[in-house]
Amino acid sequence: MTGTTLRRMRPWLGTYVSIEACAADAAHAALAIEAAFVEIATIHAAMSFHSASSELAQLHREAPLRPIRVGWHTWAVLAQAQHLARLSDGVFDPTVAPQLVRHAALPRPEGPAPDETGNWRDIELLNDQQVRFRRPLWIDLGGIAKGYAVDRAVAALQRSGIRYGSVNAGGDLRVFGDAPEDLPLAVRNPVDPATQIVLGTLRNRAVATSGEFFLGREGDTGGLSPIVDPARGIRPAHARSVTVIAETCTVADGLTKIVSLLGPKAQTLLDHFGATAAIIEPPDQLHAADGFWAALGHTQPPGELLHA
């Protein structure tokens, strides 16, 4: 198969987004990549917690008072977040934002102070893409919106007729098409984040990795985890990471938070979505769910992986 492969990188979604596309010629690939970045920019603008002009900011200000009509992207992410919350019995919950604001991991939004007894059930999705909060809430969609943006960028590439390609947003990665070679998959070593661990190769799948070794805020007992437990609040950071492989990046992104909090108890949800996962813990332990190594091109678990 012949063609031209282009790769472009831009800062979006609080990270760097890299898009690769193979087409018959460079002009075709460049136009497709531009269309994919437009999708990402639209999603970023709609769901940014940091922007006072985002749809999310409008929900914080006005949704406790009246129904607010949002765009399709915000509606779809809220629907998927509620779906994950329902299936996980609230382990995934986007209403944990007040705890992140309290620890200065997110800025304080405009509007009424949140009722911290609220949860995902207080988000009402009404007809005509309208959203209402039963009580004042602050919601953070960062645990799923980045994966959704990757999926929408992939859809834009496919609509443009791209043969194969990939979208990588800071560890949320999706690969599609009949590439001549499978893509090597590497994750940061939680013991030494400056180094990487090569897990295997990826083809026509999505993967998301959540590490608990980056937050940059200190609590009374040291570093704090960026993954919030809705039942217990913010926890001390752990030098570990969770990687989920799924059909879509939206699902993979959301499931990393659930697997991080539930561990092996998340297996039922992984099975529900046809997904698999692994947890890497220091000094050299990797706990893999059923099907993890097969999804990465291995016929059997590799030996000495963490020492490579």
PyMOL commands that set and color helices and strands:
alter all, ss='L'
color gray80, all
select helices_A, chain A and resi 26-47+55-62+72-87+94-102+120-122+127-129+145-159+249-272+292-295+305-307
alter helices_A, ss='H'
color red, helices_A
select strands_A, chain A and resi 4-12+15-23+68-69+123-125+130-133+164-169+172-177+183-189+192-202+206-211+218-219+222-223+241-246+276-281+285-288
alter strands_A, ss='S'
color yellow, strands_A
deselect
rebuild
show_as cartoon
